[in-house]
Amino acid sequence: MPCAVGTYRHPSTGECTACAAGSINPNQEAACVECAAGKYPKGDKSACIDCPAGKHAGSPGTQEGACDGWLANTDPTTGHG
């Protein structure tokens, strides 16, 4: 039986284990994958989604909601340049 979305089957224990922060596993594969820079996982770890306009995730594997800082030349009140 496959593990739930956002988890993977641990190779040593055979147990379904939650993906690490900043990772997803939408297709119940054998391993989770990190979200790319500029994205973070949805709450259920089913997909990576873009950071809000004007915010960024500077490195892969950013945790949910952890997009931070405003990009250069971006108005923090509107999220637009």
N, C-alpha and C positions, 0 to 999 in steps of 0.2 A: 504494500500500500504506500503510495507516495506521501511525502510530508506536505504540510500546508504551505500555501504561498507565504514567502518571507522566512521560511525555515529550510534547512537542508538536513540530510541524513549524515550524522557524524560517522566517519569511516571506522573509528575504533569501537564506539559503543553501539552503533546502529540506531541510536536515538535521534529523533527529530530535534534539531537545535536551532534557535533563533539566529538569523543573520546578524553579523556584527553591525554596529552603528555605521551608517553611511553606505550600507550594502542592501541589495535586493536579491530575490530569487523568485521571479514571477512564474516560472515554468517548472518548479520543483526539481531543478537540476541537482547534480551531485554537489555543487558548490555555489555560494553566493558571489555576486559580482559587485564591485564598488561603483557607485554613481560617479560620473565624470565631473570634472571641475565645472562649476556653474549650475550644478543640479544637486538635488537631495532626494532621499526616498520619501514616497508617500507614507502615511502612518502605518499602513498595512504591509509595507515593503513589497508592493506589487509592481511598482514602476518608479523610475527616477523622473522628477519634474523640475522645471526651471525655477531658479531663484526668482523672487519678485523683481519687477522692473527696477533698475538702478542699484540692486544689491548683487552681491557675488559670493561664490564659494570658491576661494582661491585654490583649493586643492581637491583632488578626488576623495571620495569617502566622507563628505560632509554629512553631519547628522541632520535629521529632520528639523527644519526651522532654523538651522544654524547659519543661514546665509547672513553675512555681516557686512558692515561698511557700505558706503556709497561709492560707486565708481566715480572716477575723476570727472569733473564737469557735469555732475548730476545734482539736481536740486533735491535735497532730502525730503522736502515737503510734497513734491509731486512725483518723484521717481523718474523725471525726464531731464534730458540734457539741455 
